């Protein structure tokens, strides 16, 4: 039986997840297909109530605006892990012997990208689900973390994600200070970074969680400055590697698959 999976969100037509997941299935010789499905905010619970009954379903990836909405769904069919509740965000639904599980592979994706990097200070631009996943990934690293957020509405979620790490929350009007950190992580959508572009100074290392349209404004500035960059393509591929492992249950070398997926994405540049 050919299995199926999909990425859910809105808008979703720009998503590159089908490209890399289907490429992974090909490489792993795994009989499955992966597509993008438009699911608007407020419609997720209804959609899942119907789709999770399907026997051929591997699972779902979730992107904006559904990562937080998924945590709010109260359904006996979904088991949401503690970390996802702590960061109030999840991007993966997968099946195991106990039923449907919910988790955030964004956290593992960040940890994978940080595995060979040394830094003592981090600035994170934004306070949404991707930002909080980065905070959780850094929680045990003993580095100084500064979060620059546009609204105080998510402060409680930021603090919960930090798990006692050395973190400061700063107002958005101070975001020009962010560039002094060893590592700067941007989670602000590419069409909303004009204020950041004005104050940009090339950091030692920049991770841009955005990738479309390529290159995003801040990524372009970092490349022009010849600064070190972890691109949004790399974060997309890293978190996908962990989703693929959870959904397919196939054992594989994660470094190998990551390199293969990056090769596929780099062909789009």
N, C-alpha and C positions, 0 to 999 in steps of 0.2 A: 504494500500500500504506500502510495506517495503521500507524504505528510505535507502540512502547510503551516506557514507562519506569516506574520505581517507586522509592519510598523503602523501605529495609530497616531493621529494628530490632526491639527488643522492650523494653517495650511500644510499640506503634505506632499504636494506634487514635486517639490524641490528635493525631497529626501534622497540621499544616496545609499540608504540602508538596503534597499532591494539589490542594488548592484553588488555590494560586498557580501551580503548573506548568501545570495545565489552563487556567487563565485566560491565561497567557502564550501557550500554543499557540493559543488562540482569537484573541488579539490579533494574533499573527504569522501567522495563517491557515495554521498548520502542522498537517498531519494526524497527530496523535499523541494517545495517552491516557496518563495517569499515575495510578498507584494506590499504596496502602500495603500492604506485605506483611510479615507477622510472620516474622522470622527470629531465632531465639534464639542466644545465645552458644554457640559450638562447632559450629554448623550452617552457618556461612557458606560454608566451602570446598565442602561437598557441594552446597549450593544453587547456587553460581556454576558449578561444573563442569557442571551440567545447563543452566542458563539462558543462559550465554554462547554456547551453540551456536545460539541462535535468531537467524534472519536479520532479524526485525522489531524487534529490541531496540535502543533508543537508548542505554540505560545505566541506572545505578542511583545514587541518592543513599543515603548511609549515615548513620545516627545511632546513639545509644547502644543496645547496648554494642559496636558493630561497628567503630568507627573505628580502634581499635588492632588488633583481630583481623585486619582486612584487610591490614595491613602484614606480618603474620606468615605469610600464605599464600604458599607457594612453588609457583608455577605458571607454566609457560612462556607461558600464555595472558594473563598480566597483566604489564604493564610499569609498575612503580611509580616515580614520579619522585623525584629526590633530596630535594627539600624535604619530601615526605611522609615519607621515611625519617628525615630529620633531626628532625622533630617527632613521629615515631612515631604518626602519625595521618593518616587520609585519609577524605574524605567523598564522593568522586565516582569512578565508573567510567564511562568513555565510549569510544566507538569512533572511531578514525581510520584512515588508509590503512595504518598499520603494525600494526593490531590493537587490542586493548583496553588503554587507558591508565588509570592510577590517579593521582589528585591530590587536593589539599585546596583547595577554593574558599573555605573558611573564611578563609584568609589574605587572598585578594583581597577578600572581604567586609569584613573589618576595615579593610583599606587604603582601600576605597571610603568607608567611614563616617568615616575619619579625614582624608579628603582636604582638607577646608576648616577643620580644627580646629587651634588652636594650644595646646600644652601642653608643660610641661617635666618633669613627674613623673607616673608612672603606678603605681597599685597594682592587682595582679591577684589576685583571690580564687579559689583553686583551681589545680590542676596537671594537669588532664586534657587531652584532645585539643583542646578549644576554647581552653583557656588557652594551650597551646603554640602554637596558630595565631595567637593575639593577640601572643604574644612574637615570633614570626617576622615578623609584620606590622610590628612596631615596631623590628626589629633594626637598621635603617639610619637611624633617626630621631634618634639621639643624645640620647635622653631617659633620665632615671633611672627604672629599672623595679624594683619590689619585688614578689616573688611570695610569697603567703601560702599555704602548703600544709599539709594535715592529716597527711601521711606523707612520710617521706624516700625512699620507694620509687621515686619518679619524678624524683628530683633529676638523675640522669644525662640523662634525656630533656629536662628543663627546660634544662639547660646546653647540650645539643646544639641546641635550638631557638633559643637566644639568639644564636648566631653571633657571639660576642664583644661583644655590646652591654653597656652599663653596667647590670648587673642584680645584685640581691641576693635571696637566698632566705631567708625568715623563717618561723619556727614559727607554727602556727595560733593559739597562745595570745597572740600579739601582734597579732592581726588588727584590734583597735581602732585601731592606728596607721595603718591603710590609708586612713582617711577624710581624712587631711590632704593627700593627693595632688591634683593638678589634675584628673586623670582616674582614676576607680575603675571597674574592670571586674569584674563578678561572673560566674563560670562555675559556681557551686555550684547544684545543683538546688533548686527553689523549696521543696521539703519538708525541706531540710536547712540552712536559713539562720537558725535561731532565735538562735544565738550572735551572728550578725552584726546582727540586728535590735536586740538589746539594746545594742550599742555604736554604733549608727548615728549619724553626724553628717553632715548633707548636704554632699557634696563639690561642687566647682565644676561638674563634669560626671560623670554616672554612666551607664555602659553595663551593662545587665542582659541577659545572654545568654539568660535564661529568659523565657517568655511565658505559660505555662499552669500553673494557671488565671489568667486576667487579672483584675486586675493582680497580679503576684507581690508578695510582701511588701515587698521592698526597693524595687521600682519604685513601689509605693503610697506608701512613706515619702518618696521623692524628689519625687513629684508633690505630696504634701501640703506639703512644704517649699518648693514652687515652684522647685526646682532644675532645671538643664538635664538632659535625659534622652535617651539613645539606647536605644530599647526593643529587646527581644528580637525583636519583629516586624521591626524594621529590619535586624537582623543576618540573620534568616531570609531576608528578601527580597534582601538584598545578595548573599549567597553563592549564592542560587538564580539570580540574574541570570547569574552566571558559569557555573553548571552548564548553564543553558539554552543559552547561547552555545556551549559545548563539545559538548553533545549534538546540537543541531539544525544547527549550522554556519550558521545564519542571521545576517546582519549587521543589527544594530539599535543604536539609541542606548541605552546602558545607563542613563543618567539617566532617560530616558523610561520604560523598562520598570520600573525601580525605583519610580518614582512611581506607576505603574499598580498594581503589586503591593501597595504600601503602602496605596493606596486600598481595595483589596480586603480587606486584613487589618484596616484601621481600622473597617470595617463590622461587625466582630465584637465590638468593644469595648462 
